[in-house]
Amino acid sequence: MARDDDDPPPRKRARLEKPVLDTLGIEELRDYIDELREEITRVEADIARKCSHRTAADAFFRRP
């Protein structure tokens, strides 16, 4: 199905459920920040792993 030029671009799907921050206390907000930092660290480690695999594959299949 073709997209009309007048159609807005598709929105990105939200990956995380965003809590209503007004209902959280200061300590709960700090805990939420810690959870987000842990998730960022996990994702960055996976990116590094995938880049490492890509580099190894590129080196293996390097054109002469």
mmCIF file of the N, C-alpha and C atoms, coordinates in Angstrom:
data_MODEL
# 
_entry.id   MODEL 
# 
loop_
_atom_site.group_PDB 
_atom_site.id 
_atom_site.type_symbol 
_atom_site.label_atom_id 
_atom_site.label_alt_id 
_atom_site.label_comp_id 
_atom_site.label_asym_id 
_atom_site.label_entity_id 
_atom_site.label_seq_id 
_atom_site.pdbx_PDB_ins_code 
_atom_site.Cartn_x 
_atom_site.Cartn_y 
_atom_site.Cartn_z 
_atom_site.occupancy 
_atom_site.B_iso_or_equiv 
_atom_site.pdbx_formal_charge 
_atom_site.auth_seq_id 
_atom_site.auth_comp_id 
_atom_site.auth_asym_id 
_atom_site.auth_atom_id 
_atom_site.pdbx_PDB_model_num 
ATOM 1   N N  . MET A 1 1  ? 0.834  -1.170  0.000  1.00 0.00 ? 1  MET A N  1 
ATOM 2   C CA . MET A 1 1  ? 0.000  0.000   0.000  1.00 0.00 ? 1  MET A CA 1 
ATOM 3   C C  . MET A 1 1  ? 0.882  1.238   0.000  1.00 0.00 ? 1  MET A C  1 
ATOM 4   N N  . ALA A 1 2  ? 0.692  2.107   -0.947 1.00 0.00 ? 2  ALA A N  1 
ATOM 5   C CA . ALA A 1 2  ? 1.505  3.322   -1.083 1.00 0.00 ? 2  ALA A CA 1 
ATOM 6   C C  . ALA A 1 2  ? 1.084  4.365   -0.049 1.00 0.00 ? 2  ALA A C  1 
ATOM 7   N N  . ARG A 1 3  ? 2.047  5.144   0.326  1.00 0.00 ? 3  ARG A N  1 
ATOM 8   C CA . ARG A 1 3  ? 1.811  6.184   1.321  1.00 0.00 ? 3  ARG A CA 1 
ATOM 9   C C  . ARG A 1 3  ? 1.612  7.509   0.597  1.00 0.00 ? 3  ARG A C  1 
ATOM 10  N N  . ASP A 1 4  ? 0.574  8.249   0.949  1.00 0.00 ? 4  ASP A N  1 
ATOM 11  C CA . ASP A 1 4  ? 0.364  9.565   0.373  1.00 0.00 ? 4  ASP A CA 1 
ATOM 12  C C  . ASP A 1 4  ? 1.372  10.541  0.950  1.00 0.00 ? 4  ASP A C  1 
ATOM 13  N N  . ASP A 1 5  ? 1.762  11.531  0.161  1.00 0.00 ? 5  ASP A N  1 
ATOM 14  C CA . ASP A 1 5  ? 2.717  12.532  0.636  1.00 0.00 ? 5  ASP A CA 1 
ATOM 15  C C  . ASP A 1 5  ? 2.153  13.376  1.766  1.00 0.00 ? 5  ASP A C  1 
ATOM 16  N N  . ASP A 1 6  ? 0.829  13.432  1.888  1.00 0.00 ? 6  ASP A N  1 
ATOM 17  C CA . ASP A 1 6  ? 0.208  14.228  2.946  1.00 0.00 ? 6  ASP A CA 1 
ATOM 18  C C  . ASP A 1 6  ? 0.161  13.497  4.282  1.00 0.00 ? 6  ASP A C  1 
ATOM 19  N N  . ASP A 1 7  ? 0.408  12.190  4.276  1.00 0.00 ? 7  ASP A N  1 
ATOM 20  C CA . ASP A 1 7  ? 0.374  11.412  5.509  1.00 0.00 ? 7  ASP A CA 1 
ATOM 21  C C  . ASP A 1 7  ? 1.579  11.752  6.365  1.00 0.00 ? 7  ASP A C  1 
ATOM 22  N N  . PRO A 1 8  ? 1.368  11.896  7.672  1.00 0.00 ? 8  PRO A N  1 
ATOM 23  C CA . PRO A 1 8  ? 2.524  12.136  8.544  1.00 0.00 ? 8  PRO A CA 1 
ATOM 24  C C  . PRO A 1 8  ? 3.388  10.885  8.616  1.00 0.00 ? 8  PRO A C  1 
ATOM 25  N N  . PRO A 1 9  ? 4.690  11.038  8.913  1.00 0.00 ? 9  PRO A N  1 
ATOM 26  C CA . PRO A 1 9  ? 5.551  9.849   9.023  1.00 0.00 ? 9  PRO A CA 1 
ATOM 27  C C  . PRO A 1 9  ? 5.090  8.974   10.188 1.00 0.00 ? 9  PRO A C  1 
ATOM 28  N N  . PRO A 1 10 ? 5.293  7.664   10.093 1.00 0.00 ? 10 PRO A N  1 
ATOM 29  C CA . PRO A 1 10 ? 4.871  6.779   11.189 1.00 0.00 ? 10 PRO A CA 1 
ATOM 30  C C  . PRO A 1 10 ? 5.642  7.099   12.465 1.00 0.00 ? 10 PRO A C  1 
ATOM 31  N N  . ARG A 1 11 ? 4.956  7.005   13.597 1.00 0.00 ? 11 ARG A N  1 
ATOM 32  C CA . ARG A 1 11 ? 5.595  7.277   14.887 1.00 0.00 ? 11 ARG A CA 1 
ATOM 33  C C  . ARG A 1 11 ? 6.400  6.068   15.332 1.00 0.00 ? 11 ARG A C  1 
ATOM 34  N N  . LYS A 1 12 ? 7.485  6.334   16.032 1.00 0.00 ? 12 LYS A N  1 
ATOM 35  C CA . LYS A 1 12 ? 8.278  5.239   16.592 1.00 0.00 ? 12 LYS A CA 1 
ATOM 36  C C  . LYS A 1 12 ? 7.498  4.616   17.744 1.00 0.00 ? 12 LYS A C  1 
ATOM 37  N N  . ARG A 1 13 ? 7.621  3.310   17.856 1.00 0.00 ? 13 ARG A N  1 
ATOM 38  C CA . ARG A 1 13 ? 6.967  2.585   18.939 1.00 0.00 ? 13 ARG A CA 1 
ATOM 39  C C  . ARG A 1 13 ? 7.728  2.823   20.238 1.00 0.00 ? 13 ARG A C  1 
ATOM 40  N N  . ALA A 1 14 ? 7.018  3.150   21.305 1.00 0.00 ? 14 ALA A N  1 
ATOM 41  C CA . ALA A 1 14 ? 7.653  3.343   22.608 1.00 0.00 ? 14 ALA A CA 1 
ATOM 42  C C  . ALA A 1 14 ? 8.090  1.982   23.143 1.00 0.00 ? 14 ALA A C  1 
ATOM 43  N N  . ARG A 1 15 ? 9.317  1.897   23.592 1.00 0.00 ? 15 ARG A N  1 
ATOM 44  C CA . ARG A 1 15 ? 9.844  0.629   24.080 1.00 0.00 ? 15 ARG A CA 1 
ATOM 45  C C  . ARG A 1 15 ? 9.664  0.467   25.590 1.00 0.00 ? 15 ARG A C  1 
ATOM 46  N N  . LEU A 1 16 ? 9.572  1.572   26.276 1.00 0.00 ? 16 LEU A N  1 
ATOM 47  C CA . LEU A 1 16 ? 9.425  1.518   27.721 1.00 0.00 ? 16 LEU A CA 1 
ATOM 48  C C  . LEU A 1 16 ? 8.077  2.095   28.135 1.00 0.00 ? 16 LEU A C  1 
ATOM 49  N N  . GLU A 1 17 ? 7.516  1.496   29.149 1.00 0.00 ? 17 GLU A N  1 
ATOM 50  C CA . GLU A 1 17 ? 6.289  2.043   29.703 1.00 0.00 ? 17 GLU A CA 1 
ATOM 51  C C  . GLU A 1 17 ? 6.681  3.227   30.577 1.00 0.00 ? 17 GLU A C  1 
ATOM 52  N N  . LYS A 1 18 ? 6.118  4.379   30.293 1.00 0.00 ? 18 LYS A N  1 
ATOM 53  C CA . LYS A 1 18 ? 6.487  5.592   31.020 1.00 0.00 ? 18 LYS A CA 1 
ATOM 54  C C  . LYS A 1 18 ? 5.517  5.807   32.174 1.00 0.00 ? 18 LYS A C  1 
ATOM 55  N N  . PRO A 1 19 ? 6.028  5.716   33.401 1.00 0.00 ? 19 PRO A N  1 
ATOM 56  C CA . PRO A 1 19 ? 5.128  5.937   34.548 1.00 0.00 ? 19 PRO A CA 1 
ATOM 57  C C  . PRO A 1 19 ? 4.764  7.417   34.662 1.00 0.00 ? 19 PRO A C  1 
ATOM 58  N N  . VAL A 1 20 ? 3.662  7.670   35.331 1.00 0.00 ? 20 VAL A N  1 
ATOM 59  C CA . VAL A 1 20 ? 3.271  9.040   35.620 1.00 0.00 ? 20 VAL A CA 1 
ATOM 60  C C  . VAL A 1 20 ? 4.162  9.520   36.766 1.00 0.00 ? 20 VAL A C  1 
ATOM 61  N N  . LEU A 1 21 ? 5.040  10.462  36.456 1.00 0.00 ? 21 LEU A N  1 
ATOM 62  C CA . LEU A 1 21 ? 6.040  10.879  37.434 1.00 0.00 ? 21 LEU A CA 1 
ATOM 63  C C  . LEU A 1 21 ? 5.440  11.655  38.597 1.00 0.00 ? 21 LEU A C  1 
ATOM 64  N N  . ASP A 1 22 ? 4.310  12.302  38.381 1.00 0.00 ? 22 ASP A N  1 
ATOM 65  C CA . ASP A 1 22 ? 3.679  13.085  39.448 1.00 0.00 ? 22 ASP A CA 1 
ATOM 66  C C  . ASP A 1 22 ? 3.273  12.233  40.637 1.00 0.00 ? 22 ASP A C  1 
ATOM 67  N N  . THR A 1 23 ? 3.056  10.950  40.400 1.00 0.00 ? 23 THR A N  1 
ATOM 68  C CA . THR A 1 23 ? 2.594  10.069  41.476 1.00 0.00 ? 23 THR A CA 1 
ATOM 69  C C  . THR A 1 23 ? 3.748  9.473   42.286 1.00 0.00 ? 23 THR A C  1 
ATOM 70  N N  . LEU A 1 24 ? 4.989  9.691   41.834 1.00 0.00 ? 24 LEU A N  1 
ATOM 71  C CA . LEU A 1 24 ? 6.144  9.090   42.500 1.00 0.00 ? 24 LEU A CA 1 
ATOM 72  C C  . LEU A 1 24 ? 6.803  10.072  43.451 1.00 0.00 ? 24 LEU A C  1 
ATOM 73  N N  . GLY A 1 25 ? 7.286  9.538   44.559 1.00 0.00 ? 25 GLY A N  1 
ATOM 74  C CA . GLY A 1 25 ? 8.049  10.345  45.504 1.00 0.00 ? 25 GLY A CA 1 
ATOM 75  C C  . GLY A 1 25 ? 9.499  10.454  45.056 1.00 0.00 ? 25 GLY A C  1 
ATOM 76  N N  . ILE A 1 26 ? 10.262 11.247  45.781 1.00 0.00 ? 26 ILE A N  1 
ATOM 77  C CA . ILE A 1 26 ? 11.660 11.493  45.424 1.00 0.00 ? 26 ILE A CA 1 
ATOM 78  C C  . ILE A 1 26 ? 12.466 10.193  45.408 1.00 0.00 ? 26 ILE A C  1 
ATOM 79  N N  . GLU A 1 27 ? 12.301 9.363   46.417 1.00 0.00 ? 27 GLU A N  1 
ATOM 80  C CA . GLU A 1 27 ? 13.069 8.103   46.477 1.00 0.00 ? 27 GLU A CA 1 
ATOM 81  C C  . GLU A 1 27 ? 12.653 7.167   45.343 1.00 0.00 ? 27 GLU A C  1 
ATOM 82  N N  . GLU A 1 28 ? 11.377 7.136   45.028 1.00 0.00 ? 28 GLU A N  1 
ATOM 83  C CA . GLU A 1 28 ? 10.910 6.310   43.917 1.00 0.00 ? 28 GLU A CA 1 
ATOM 84  C C  . GLU A 1 28 ? 11.464 6.817   42.591 1.00 0.00 ? 28 GLU A C  1 
ATOM 85  N N  . LEU A 1 29 ? 11.564 8.123   42.447 1.00 0.00 ? 29 LEU A N  1 
ATOM 86  C CA . LEU A 1 29 ? 12.151 8.687   41.228 1.00 0.00 ? 29 LEU A CA 1 
ATOM 87  C C  . LEU A 1 29 ? 13.625 8.323   41.120 1.00 0.00 ? 29 LEU A C  1 
ATOM 88  N N  . ARG A 1 30 ? 14.333 8.356   42.237 1.00 0.00 ? 30 ARG A N  1 
ATOM 89  C CA . ARG A 1 30 ? 15.752 7.962   42.230 1.00 0.00 ? 30 ARG A CA 1 
ATOM 90  C C  . ARG A 1 30 ? 15.902 6.491   41.868 1.00 0.00 ? 30 ARG A C  1 
ATOM 91  N N  . ASP A 1 31 ? 15.016 5.651   42.406 1.00 0.00 ? 31 ASP A N  1 
ATOM 92  C CA . ASP A 1 31 ? 15.040 4.225   42.063 1.00 0.00 ? 31 ASP A CA 1 
ATOM 93  C C  . ASP A 1 31 ? 14.764 4.023   40.580 1.00 0.00 ? 31 ASP A C  1 
ATOM 94  N N  . TYR A 1 32 ? 13.830 4.799   40.041 1.00 0.00 ? 32 TYR A N  1 
ATOM 95  C CA . TYR A 1 32 ? 13.496 4.721   38.621 1.00 0.00 ? 32 TYR A CA 1 
ATOM 96  C C  . TYR A 1 32 ? 14.696 5.113   37.765 1.00 0.00 ? 32 TYR A C  1 
ATOM 97  N N  . ILE A 1 33 ? 15.403 6.154   38.165 1.00 0.00 ? 33 ILE A N  1 
ATOM 98  C CA . ILE A 1 33 ? 16.617 6.572   37.456 1.00 0.00 ? 33 ILE A CA 1 
ATOM 99  C C  . ILE A 1 33 ? 17.649 5.453   37.482 1.00 0.00 ? 33 ILE A C  1 
ATOM 100 N N  . ASP A 1 34 ? 17.819 4.807   38.633 1.00 0.00 ? 34 ASP A N  1 
ATOM 101 C CA . ASP A 1 34 ? 18.768 3.690   38.737 1.00 0.00 ? 34 ASP A CA 1 
ATOM 102 C C  . ASP A 1 34 ? 18.383 2.555   37.785 1.00 0.00 ? 34 ASP A C  1 
ATOM 103 N N  . GLU A 1 35 ? 17.085 2.249   37.706 1.00 0.00 ? 35 GLU A N  1 
ATOM 104 C CA . GLU A 1 35 ? 16.630 1.204   36.792 1.00 0.00 ? 35 GLU A CA 1 
ATOM 105 C C  . GLU A 1 35 ? 16.932 1.580   35.338 1.00 0.00 ? 35 GLU A C  1 
ATOM 106 N N  . LEU A 1 36 ? 16.696 2.836   34.992 1.00 0.00 ? 36 LEU A N  1 
ATOM 107 C CA . LEU A 1 36 ? 16.974 3.292   33.631 1.00 0.00 ? 36 LEU A CA 1 
ATOM 108 C C  . LEU A 1 36 ? 18.465 3.218   33.323 1.00 0.00 ? 36 LEU A C  1 
ATOM 109 N N  . ARG A 1 37 ? 19.300 3.607   34.272 1.00 0.00 ? 37 ARG A N  1 
ATOM 110 C CA . ARG A 1 37 ? 20.756 3.535   34.068 1.00 0.00 ? 37 ARG A CA 1 
ATOM 111 C C  . ARG A 1 37 ? 21.206 2.097   33.860 1.00 0.00 ? 37 ARG A C  1 
ATOM 112 N N  . GLU A 1 38 ? 20.638 1.163   34.633 1.00 0.00 ? 38 GLU A N  1 
ATOM 113 C CA . GLU A 1 38 ? 20.975 -0.255  34.454 1.00 0.00 ? 38 GLU A CA 1 
ATOM 114 C C  . GLU A 1 38 ? 20.579 -0.733  33.063 1.00 0.00 ? 38 GLU A C  1 
ATOM 115 N N  . GLU A 1 39 ? 19.423 -0.294  32.582 1.00 0.00 ? 39 GLU A N  1 
ATOM 116 C CA . GLU A 1 39 ? 18.972 -0.697  31.251 1.00 0.00 ? 39 GLU A CA 1 
ATOM 117 C C  . GLU A 1 39 ? 19.874 -0.087  30.179 1.00 0.00 ? 39 GLU A C  1 
ATOM 118 N N  . ILE A 1 40 ? 20.281 1.162   30.359 1.00 0.00 ? 40 ILE A N  1 
ATOM 119 C CA . ILE A 1 40 ? 21.199 1.802   29.408 1.00 0.00 ? 40 ILE A CA 1 
ATOM 120 C C  . ILE A 1 40 ? 22.515 1.045   29.361 1.00 0.00 ? 40 ILE A C  1 
ATOM 121 N N  . THR A 1 41 ? 23.038 0.657   30.514 1.00 0.00 ? 41 THR A N  1 
ATOM 122 C CA . THR A 1 41 ? 24.286 -0.103  30.578 1.00 0.00 ? 41 THR A CA 1 
ATOM 123 C C  . THR A 1 41 ? 24.143 -1.441  29.852 1.00 0.00 ? 41 THR A C  1 
ATOM 124 N N  . ARG A 1 42 ? 23.019 -2.102  30.054 1.00 0.00 ? 42 ARG A N  1 
ATOM 125 C CA . ARG A 1 42 ? 22.767 -3.393  29.403 1.00 0.00 ? 42 ARG A CA 1 
ATOM 126 C C  . ARG A 1 42 ? 22.711 -3.232  27.883 1.00 0.00 ? 42 ARG A C  1 
ATOM 127 N N  . VAL A 1 43 ? 22.035 -2.189  27.422 1.00 0.00 ? 43 VAL A N  1 
ATOM 128 C CA . VAL A 1 43 ? 21.904 -1.959  25.988 1.00 0.00 ? 43 VAL A CA 1 
ATOM 129 C C  . VAL A 1 43 ? 23.252 -1.569  25.380 1.00 0.00 ? 43 VAL A C  1 
ATOM 130 N N  . GLU A 1 44 ? 24.015 -0.730  26.069 1.00 0.00 ? 44 GLU A N  1 
ATOM 131 C CA . GLU A 1 44 ? 25.335 -0.340  25.559 1.00 0.00 ? 44 GLU A CA 1 
ATOM 132 C C  . GLU A 1 44 ? 26.260 -1.540  25.463 1.00 0.00 ? 44 GLU A C  1 
ATOM 133 N N  . ALA A 1 45 ? 26.173 -2.468  26.414 1.00 0.00 ? 45 ALA A N  1 
ATOM 134 C CA . ALA A 1 45 ? 26.989 -3.687  26.354 1.00 0.00 ? 45 ALA A CA 1 
ATOM 135 C C  . ALA A 1 45 ? 26.594 -4.533  25.143 1.00 0.00 ? 45 ALA A C  1 
ATOM 136 N N  . ASP A 1 46 ? 25.322 -4.606  24.843 1.00 0.00 ? 46 ASP A N  1 
ATOM 137 C CA . ASP A 1 46 ? 24.881 -5.379  23.686 1.00 0.00 ? 46 ASP A CA 1 
ATOM 138 C C  . ASP A 1 46 ? 25.321 -4.715  22.383 1.00 0.00 ? 46 ASP A C  1 
ATOM 139 N N  . ILE A 1 47 ? 25.277 -3.387  22.342 1.00 0.00 ? 47 ILE A N  1 
ATOM 140 C CA . ILE A 1 47 ? 25.771 -2.667  21.163 1.00 0.00 ? 47 ILE A CA 1 
ATOM 141 C C  . ILE A 1 47 ? 27.253 -2.958  20.954 1.00 0.00 ? 47 ILE A C  1 
ATOM 142 N N  . ALA A 1 48 ? 28.037 -2.908  22.024 1.00 0.00 ? 48 ALA A N  1 
ATOM 143 C CA . ALA A 1 48 ? 29.474 -3.182  21.934 1.00 0.00 ? 48 ALA A CA 1 
ATOM 144 C C  . ALA A 1 48 ? 29.722 -4.605  21.432 1.00 0.00 ? 48 ALA A C  1 
ATOM 145 N N  . ARG A 1 49 ? 28.945 -5.554  21.943 1.00 0.00 ? 49 ARG A N  1 
ATOM 146 C CA . ARG A 1 49 ? 29.084 -6.952  21.518 1.00 0.00 ? 49 ARG A CA 1 
ATOM 147 C C  . ARG A 1 49 ? 28.780 -7.085  20.030 1.00 0.00 ? 49 ARG A C  1 
ATOM 148 N N  . LYS A 1 50 ? 27.723 -6.444  19.573 1.00 0.00 ? 50 LYS A N  1 
ATOM 149 C CA . LYS A 1 50 ? 27.345 -6.536  18.168 1.00 0.00 ? 50 LYS A CA 1 
ATOM 150 C C  . LYS A 1 50 ? 28.366 -5.844  17.272 1.00 0.00 ? 50 LYS A C  1 
ATOM 151 N N  . CYS A 1 51 ? 28.916 -4.728  17.724 1.00 0.00 ? 51 CYS A N  1 
ATOM 152 C CA . CYS A 1 51 ? 29.956 -4.047  16.944 1.00 0.00 ? 51 CYS A CA 1 
ATOM 153 C C  . CYS A 1 51 ? 31.196 -4.924  16.832 1.00 0.00 ? 51 CYS A C  1 
ATOM 154 N N  . SER A 1 52 ? 31.523 -5.615  17.915 1.00 0.00 ? 52 SER A N  1 
ATOM 155 C CA . SER A 1 52 ? 32.676 -6.515  17.920 1.00 0.00 ? 52 SER A CA 1 
ATOM 156 C C  . SER A 1 52 ? 32.466 -7.642  16.913 1.00 0.00 ? 52 SER A C  1 
ATOM 157 N N  . HIS A 1 53 ? 31.270 -8.214  16.898 1.00 0.00 ? 53 HIS A N  1 
ATOM 158 C CA . HIS A 1 53 ? 30.968 -9.275  15.936 1.00 0.00 ? 53 HIS A CA 1 
ATOM 159 C C  . HIS A 1 53 ? 31.048 -8.744  14.510 1.00 0.00 ? 53 HIS A C  1 
ATOM 160 N N  . ARG A 1 54 ? 30.537 -7.531  14.310 1.00 0.00 ? 54 ARG A N  1 
ATOM 161 C CA . ARG A 1 54 ? 30.552 -6.931  12.971 1.00 0.00 ? 54 ARG A CA 1 
ATOM 162 C C  . ARG A 1 54 ? 31.986 -6.691  12.517 1.00 0.00 ? 54 ARG A C  1 
ATOM 163 N N  . THR A 1 55 ? 32.831 -6.187  13.407 1.00 0.00 ? 55 THR A N  1 
ATOM 164 C CA . THR A 1 55 ? 34.226 -5.936  13.072 1.00 0.00 ? 55 THR A CA 1 
ATOM 165 C C  . THR A 1 55 ? 34.933 -7.236  12.704 1.00 0.00 ? 55 THR A C  1 
ATOM 166 N N  . ALA A 1 56 ? 34.663 -8.293  13.468 1.00 0.00 ? 56 ALA A N  1 
ATOM 167 C CA . ALA A 1 56 ? 35.272 -9.593  13.177 1.00 0.00 ? 56 ALA A CA 1 
ATOM 168 C C  . ALA A 1 56 ? 34.797 -10.122 11.825 1.00 0.00 ? 56 ALA A C  1 
ATOM 169 N N  . ALA A 1 57 ? 33.521 -9.975  11.546 1.00 0.00 ? 57 ALA A N  1 
ATOM 170 C CA . ALA A 1 57 ? 32.989 -10.444 10.263 1.00 0.00 ? 57 ALA A CA 1 
ATOM 171 C C  . ALA A 1 57 ? 33.564 -9.621  9.117  1.00 0.00 ? 57 ALA A C  1 
ATOM 172 N N  . ASP A 1 58 ? 33.659 -8.319  9.292  1.00 0.00 ? 58 ASP A N  1 
ATOM 173 C CA . ASP A 1 58 ? 34.240 -7.469  8.249  1.00 0.00 ? 58 ASP A CA 1 
ATOM 174 C C  . ASP A 1 58 ? 35.697 -7.855  7.977  1.00 0.00 ? 58 ASP A C  1 
ATOM 175 N N  . ALA A 1 59 ? 36.448 -8.146  9.034  1.00 0.00 ? 59 ALA A N  1 
ATOM 176 C CA . ALA A 1 59 ? 37.841 -8.536  8.865  1.00 0.00 ? 59 ALA A CA 1 
ATOM 177 C C  . ALA A 1 59 ? 37.943 -9.878  8.142  1.00 0.00 ? 59 ALA A C  1 
ATOM 178 N N  . PHE A 1 60 ? 37.046 -10.796 8.468  1.00 0.00 ? 60 PHE A N  1 
ATOM 179 C CA . PHE A 1 60 ? 37.073 -12.116 7.857  1.00 0.00 ? 60 PHE A CA 1 
ATOM 180 C C  . PHE A 1 60 ? 36.724 -12.044 6.368  1.00 0.00 ? 60 PHE A C  1 
ATOM 181 N N  . PHE A 1 61 ? 35.754 -11.228 6.029  1.00 0.00 ? 61 PHE A N  1 
ATOM 182 C CA . PHE A 1 61 ? 35.283 -11.139 4.644  1.00 0.00 ? 61 PHE A CA 1 
ATOM 183 C C  . PHE A 1 61 ? 35.872 -9.941  3.901  1.00 0.00 ? 61 PHE A C  1 
ATOM 184 N N  . ARG A 1 62 ? 36.960 -9.412  4.402  1.00 0.00 ? 62 ARG A N  1 
ATOM 185 C CA . ARG A 1 62 ? 37.591 -8.243  3.778  1.00 0.00 ? 62 ARG A CA 1 
ATOM 186 C C  . ARG A 1 62 ? 37.966 -8.569  2.349  1.00 0.00 ? 62 ARG A C  1 
ATOM 187 N N  . ARG A 1 63 ? 37.690 -7.608  1.493  1.00 0.00 ? 63 ARG A N  1 
ATOM 188 C CA . ARG A 1 63 ? 38.049 -7.775  0.084  1.00 0.00 ? 63 ARG A CA 1 
ATOM 189 C C  . ARG A 1 63 ? 39.522 -7.491  -0.097 1.00 0.00 ? 63 ARG A C  1 
ATOM 190 N N  . PRO A 1 64 ? 40.180 -8.269  -0.968 1.00 0.00 ? 64 PRO A N  1 
ATOM 191 C CA . PRO A 1 64 ? 41.631 -8.058  -1.190 1.00 0.00 ? 64 PRO A CA 1 
ATOM 192 C C  . PRO A 1 64 ? 41.920 -6.758  -1.901 1.00 0.00 ? 64 PRO A C  1 
# 
